[in-house]
Amino acid sequence: MKIKEILPKKNVIESMRARTRDEAVAELVDIIAGQVPLARDKLVRILIEREEQSPTAMTGGVAVPHGRIKELDRFVLALGRSKVGVPFGAKEGPIKIFFLLMAPTDDTVSHLKILARLARMCRNSAFRDDLLAAKNADELFERVMKEDEAV
């Protein structure tokens, strides 16, 4: 499954306001709340509990908080960028690039493939630099779409 199939342009945040892990999760959930049939607070709680069990921060200042819910019948993805960075449990420092993924519980294979695709994309330091240099949400979105095609 390609990222372009699950990331609409409206789900991109150019400059996140969050300063903590929980604020970052809540800000990303606010973007997808109307696209997921579950209350905002419950979504936030699911994702924070997931982070406490196993942090989703990766190398290069990227985190991919994700959760699975039975009420969902499709994948929902959001992208957020923090210009200052958010402490998110990464050993190397603050996180600046966030991909939030919500998945249905009955499609583990696609869920893992999407996470693997995001990880492959984000291992590319030039891609991460491109995201950080993007001037606006449209550029962020276009750079993700370009990398999605290249991977």
Buried (B, 14 or more C-beta within 10 A) or exposed (E): EEBEEBBBEEBBBBEBEBBEBBEBBBBBBBBBBEBBEBEBEEBBBBBBEBBEEEBBBBEBBBBBBBBBBEEBEEBBBBBBBBEEBBEBEBEEEBBBBBBBBBBBEEBEEBBEEBBEBBBEBBBBEEBBEBBBEBEEBEBBBBBBBEBBEEB
